[in-house]
Amino acid sequence: MAIRPKLTLTVKLSGKGTSHSRCEIHSGDLTSVIDEPVARGGTGTGLSPTETAYAALIGCVNVISNKCAQKLGVDIGHLSFEMEVDFDRRGVLLIEEVEVPFKAVRLDVAADGPATETELALVAAETEKFCPISKLYRAAGTDLTISWHKA
């Protein structure tokens, strides 16, 4: 009899603000630091909150695309990423509320494996269906463009 995985989880994290800009986030046995750069009054010991959101997209595309590639039998090798974000800072500067602060995200994904461009396109399409962080950006109204190519 196969064990059926839970389809819905409740994930618990905790956090502690150690200053006006630095926060330690705990998840299980792991601790992550979110901070502001020194230029904005932080200690520069972690990614900023917005950089953390961008990094989550890169991490999620990496994980989900590798799962999709394995399921499809495609060898994508290792991936490298370049990202540009058009960020409307009026909200974080307390100038005015902004409905879609991340106006556009352009993510370039380069695969160094033997997969063909056609196979990469298939992996990209499957990844788009299943990556929860990219779905989060799209649902928020961000113009998200993810481009795939061989390294």
N, C-alpha and C positions, 0 to 999 in steps of 0.2 A: 504494500500500500504506500503510495507516494505521499510525502508530506506536502500539504498545500501551504504556500506562503500567505501571510496576512496581506490583504490587498489595501488596507488602510492602516496607517500607523499614526500614533500621537508621538511626536518628537518633542523632547523636553531639553531646553537649554537654560542656562542661568547666566547672569552677567553682573558685574560690579563696576561702577564708574569710579575709577581711582583718581580722576581729576575732572576738570570741566571738559576735557577733550579726549581723554584716554579711558577705554573700557576693556575689561577682560571678559571674554565670553567663554563659558565652560560647556562642553558637550561630552558627556561620558568622561573619559580620562584625558581629554584634550583641552587645551586652553589656547585661545586665539586672541590677539590684541588688535583692537581697532583704535586708531589714533589720528590726530591731525598732524600735518607737517609742522616743523618748528616755525616756519614763516607765518603760520596761522595760530600760533600759541600752543601747539601740541609738543609732544616729545619726539615725534617722528619714529616711534617704535613699532608701528604697524601701518597697514593700509588705512586710508581714510574710509569713512562709511560708504561713500560713493564708489571709491576704488574697490571696496569689498564686493559691492553689487556687480561691478564690471567683471571682477575676477571670478565671481560665481558663474557667470555665463561661460567664460573660458573653461573652467573646471568641468561644468556640466556637459558642454559640447564634447570635451575630451572623453569623459566617461561613457556617455550615451553613444557616441559615434563608434567607440571601440566595441561596445556591446553589439551594436547593429552590424558592424563589420564582421564580427565573429559569427553572428547568426547567419549572415549572408555568405560566409566563407570567403571573405575578401581580406587580403593582407594590406592594411593601410600603413603598416610600420608605425613610426612615431609621428606625432603631430606637433607642429609649431604654429603659434598664433601671433597675429598682429591686430591690434584693435584701435579704432578711433571712435570717440563718443562726442556728439554735440550735446553739451550739457547747459541747460538754461538755469543759471545760478540765481536768478531773481528770488526764488523761494528760500534758498539757504542763506541768502544775504538779507532776508526779511524785508525785501522791497515789496513783494506782492506774492500771493499764492499762485503757483504754477501747476496746471493740471497734468502736464506731461513734461517733467523736468529733463528726461533723457530723450531729446528730440529725435536723434538718429544714432544708431550704433552700426558701425561697419566692422565686421570681423572677417579677417583673412585666415584661412586654414590651409596649411601646407602639409601634405603627407609625403613621407620619405620612403614608403614601402613600394612594392612592385605593382600595386593596384593601377589599373588604367584610368584614364579620365572618365570613361563611362562607368566604371565600377565606383569611382569616387562620387560621381553624381548620384548613384543609387544609394550609397551610404549617407550622403548629405540629405537626400529626400527622406530616408528612414529616420535620421537623427532629428530632422525638423518635426516629425510626427510625435516623437517621444521625449524630447528634451524639456523638462519642466521649467527651467529658467528662461529659455527662449520663449516659451509660451507665456510666461509672466511678463516679459518685456512687450511682446506683441499685444497682449490683452490690455496693457497699460497705455497703448497708443504709440509706442516707440516704433519708428521706421527702422526695422532691423534687417540688415543685409549680411548674410553669411556666404562668403565666396570660398570655394574649394579648388585646389589645384595640386599638382604634383610638385614636390620640393625640388 
